[in-house]
């Protein structure tokens, strides 16, 4: 009988993932991908460049060859695969920040203490360290790494929205909680008729202005500082985008955000919610992994199913009209006012 057919097979597969990720993080932190991109190297040659032990590094490379990150080459050498090339810092779709952030002390603490979180119903990380954003506020290097991680994670999502959604009926798009403006600039670049408004906290707005200026979009954009809980959002726009915003918050807080948007939007306006859309059955989904991270790190935050998002929207007087599936397990949920005054 094949070992994978044994009832213990799925358990061993999950356990093995810990070792594979540890090897991936080690190679990335040592700078191995950058050296292997330049030339195929033996473990000893790579170890000399990385300042590592050759025998130990050989075992890491052997493990990663089985994952498709590196591949064996003649002469006992190893070379990078296309997947491995994404571990380089300057790769177009670099995964370096994602690997190092997920291997870092924040997530390690959060996941190691998941039993406590589940018992108490509150993130053990938040209980000990405050929110992740508070924790990172006096750790600039980790904060930059987290920012790079979030930016790289969103690249395929924002391009998919720009390519797949029909913005022909939209004149003004408000990006709610839009950060530095990467999402908004991608959409505006693909749709020259659009004007954009970025709405985020005051200390974020300054960085957004710089990014939109660099992107050559100053004439087509406005940056407004404010809080989507306590401040009024720019009113009367055709569409309001919430890109990976709601999953950071509890159901009640998500409804508060949506209600703020609902109060600002025109009767003919629409809300676009970009999030992982979890399956309603037992199918594996990348968003399920993300949901455990949200539970461990944030406690109140959660990934949700389409039905759950539909219920949140309805509580905010919004009707889920359609769902557009996008690559990577995310979906764009389009909603319109449930009731129209007058």
Secondary structure, DSSP 8 states (H G I E B T S, - for coil): --GGGSTTHHHHHHHHHHHHHHHHHHHHHTTHHHHHHHS-EEHHHHHHHHT--HHHHHHHHHHHHTTTSEEEETTTEEEE-HHHHTTSTTSTT--HHHHHHHTSHHHHHHHHTHHHHHHHTS-HHHHHH--HHHHHTT-HHHHHHHHHHHHHHHHHHHHHHHHHS--TT-SEEEEET-TTSHHHHHHHHH-TT-EEEEEE-HHHHHHHHHHHHHTT-GGGEEEEE--TTTS----S-SEEEEES-GGGS-HHHHHHHHHHHHHHS-TT-EEEEEEEEE-SSS---HHHHHHHHHHHHTSS---EEHHHHHHHHHHTTEEEEEEEE-GGGEEEEEEEESS---
